[in-house]
Amino acid sequence: MSFSALPKIGMGTFRLKGNDARDAVKSALSLGYRHIDTAQMYGNEAEVGDGITSSGIPRREIFLTTKIWHDQLHTSDLINSLHDSLARLKTDHVDLALIHWPSPDDEVSMKEYLGALRDAQHEGLAEHIGISNFTCAQMDEAKDILGDAPIFTNQVEVHPFLANRDVVEHAKKLGITVTGYMPLAVGKVMEDETLQRIAAARNVTAAQIAIAWVASRGVVPIPSSTRPTHQKANLEALEIALSEEEIRAIDALDRNERIANPGFAPAWD
Ligand SMILES: NC(=O)c1ccc[n+]([C@@H]2O[C@H](COP(=O)([O-])OP(=O)(O)OC[C@H]3O[C@@H](n4cnc5c(N)ncnc54)[C@H](OP(=O)(O)O)[C@@H]3O)[C@@H](O)[C@H]2O)c1
């Protein structure tokens, strides 16, 4: 099966190791997730591959993403590292290969690493290609370099405390779907009173309200959970249609609070 669009929600796997990663992927797939997000840097591609294999769900029905780390951006490194990822994941291709972070200080030119990513796609290693943690200017540059070749997504941090409006709007203008990572602000959304109030009125949880809000913006959330009950709740959150008033209240929680901000990050918009 070839995916023409990103499935509406994915299961994140950052921080999941060993059996936790295997079990979480297997249980997510059994609950109905068909979109799994990993990365070379997470050190769990082998376990994610095991989880997929043991789930009994045919590989072709699963949208699988991995990300290339920033020390593998030279052409031959990128291609070789993607071959290594595929071996660990026990598959012959990923559905989406992302550049995890733009090259710090442009040490490797964008032209080189996006060209290599395109070569990898032509070789069949990745069905679709995309970017992660790219600013508006970097999205423009990527568009110029790739020309007609579609950029399937820009995966960036999005949660009620970091709406990331400029990037989301700009991506929309360029026809790039945004994937929202850390949609639960790694647990902080559960402690927020506004989200708790909206959740209580609907008899759902604050986590579900955060996911519904991300999805309401046309952004694809990829929450991570080790617990089947949370995984199920997160999947069901897509069915929540927030009112305009609820959306306005959640919009007002934006405080530009960035959680993923390593020293090599670009100057954010
Ligand atoms: N591209 C990038 O640079 C980048 C950076 C960071 C993350 N990501 C991706 O985004 C994914 C999500 O981000 P994240 O894992 O850092 O954070 P997150 O999804 O915002 O939060 C995960 C935390 O929320 C808890 N949780 C999940 N569902 C819950 C629910 N329904 N109720 C209560 N608690 C719940 C989990 O605990 P339990 O396990 O106990 O449920 C876990 O501690 C990552 O796994 C990764 O795939 C990408």
The ligand as a Tripos MOL2 file, in Angstrom:
@<TRIPOS>MOLECULE
LIG
   48    52     1     0     0
SMALL
NO_CHARGES

@<TRIPOS>ATOM
      1 N1         11.6360   15.4920   15.3990 N.am      1 LIG1
      2 C1         12.1030   15.7270   16.5960 C.2       1 LIG1
      3 O1         13.1330   16.4190   16.7820 O.2       1 LIG1
      4 C2         11.3720   15.1810   17.7860 C.ar      1 LIG1
      5 C3         11.6790   15.6540   19.0820 C.ar      1 LIG1
      6 C4         10.9660   15.1300   20.1560 C.ar      1 LIG1
      7 C5          9.9820   14.1760   19.9530 C.ar      1 LIG1
      8 N2          9.7260   13.7090   18.6920 N.ar      1 LIG1
      9 C6          8.6990   12.6560   18.4370 C.3       1 LIG1
     10 O2          7.4890   13.0420   19.0700 O.3       1 LIG1
     11 C7          7.0390   11.9900   19.9110 C.3       1 LIG1
     12 C8          6.2210   12.5420   21.0680 C.3       1 LIG1
     13 O3          6.9990   13.3480   21.9290 O.3       1 LIG1
     14 P1          7.4110   12.8940   23.3880 P.3       1 LIG1
     15 O4          7.3640   11.4070   23.4480 O.co2     1 LIG1
     16 O5          8.7020   13.5300   23.7280 O.co2     1 LIG1
     17 O6          6.3230   13.5800   24.3350 O.3       1 LIG1
     18 P2          4.7180   13.5650   24.4140 P.3       1 LIG1
     19 O7          4.1320   12.6300   23.4430 O.co2     1 LIG1
     20 O8          4.2890   14.9920   24.4390 O.co2     1 LIG1
     21 O9          4.4960   13.0200   25.9170 O.3       1 LIG1
     22 C9          4.8040   11.7090   26.2840 C.3       1 LIG1
     23 C10         4.4730   11.5530   27.7520 C.3       1 LIG1
     24 O10         3.0790   11.6890   27.9580 O.3       1 LIG1
     25 C11         2.5520   10.5650   28.6670 C.3       1 LIG1
     26 N3          1.2310   10.2560   28.0910 N.ar      1 LIG1
     27 C12         0.9630    9.8480   26.8270 C.ar      1 LIG1
     28 N4         -0.3620    9.7360   26.6420 N.ar      1 LIG1
     29 C13        -0.9640   10.0590   27.8140 C.ar      1 LIG1
     30 C14        -2.3000   10.1200   28.2280 C.ar      1 LIG1
     31 N5         -3.3230    9.8390   27.3940 N.pl3     1 LIG1
     32 N6         -2.5560   10.4820   29.5150 N.ar      1 LIG1
     33 C15        -1.5510   10.7810   30.3580 C.ar      1 LIG1
     34 N7         -0.2490   10.7460   30.0150 N.ar      1 LIG1
     35 C16         0.0490   10.3920   28.7430 C.ar      1 LIG1
     36 C17         3.5430    9.4630   28.4610 C.3       1 LIG1
     37 O11         3.5800    8.6150   29.5890 O.3       1 LIG1
     38 P3          3.0590    7.0830   29.5410 P.3       1 LIG1
     39 O12         4.0880    6.3090   28.7810 O.co2     1 LIG1
     40 O13         2.9860    6.7360   30.9840 O.co2     1 LIG1
     41 O14         1.7180    7.0910   28.8650 O.co2     1 LIG1
     42 C18         4.8620   10.2120   28.3080 C.3       1 LIG1
     43 O15         5.4510   10.4360   29.5640 O.3       1 LIG1
     44 C19         8.3440   11.3210   20.3430 C.3       1 LIG1
     45 O16         8.1190   10.0680   20.9340 O.3       1 LIG1
     46 C20         9.0870   11.2910   19.0340 C.3       1 LIG1
     47 O17         8.6320   10.2240   18.2160 O.3       1 LIG1
     48 C21        10.3900   14.2230   17.6020 C.ar      1 LIG1
@<TRIPOS>BOND
     1     1     2 1
     2     2     3 2
     3     2     4 1
     4     4     5 ar
     5     4    48 ar
     6     5     6 ar
     7     6     7 ar
     8     7     8 ar
     9     8     9 1
    10     8    48 ar
    11     9    10 1
    12     9    46 1
    13    10    11 1
    14    11    12 1
    15    11    44 1
    16    12    13 1
    17    13    14 1
    18    14    15 2
    19    14    16 1
    20    14    17 1
    21    17    18 1
    22    18    19 2
    23    18    20 1
    24    18    21 1
    25    21    22 1
    26    22    23 1
    27    23    24 1
    28    23    42 1
    29    24    25 1
    30    25    26 1
    31    25    36 1
    32    26    27 ar
    33    26    35 ar
    34    27    28 ar
    35    28    29 ar
    36    29    30 ar
    37    29    35 ar
    38    30    31 1
    39    30    32 ar
    40    32    33 ar
    41    33    34 ar
    42    34    35 ar
    43    36    37 1
    44    36    42 1
    45    37    38 1
    46    38    39 2
    47    38    40 1
    48    38    41 1
    49    42    43 1
    50    44    45 1
    51    44    46 1
    52    46    47 1
@<TRIPOS>SUBSTRUCTURE
     1 LIG1         1 GROUP 0 **** ****
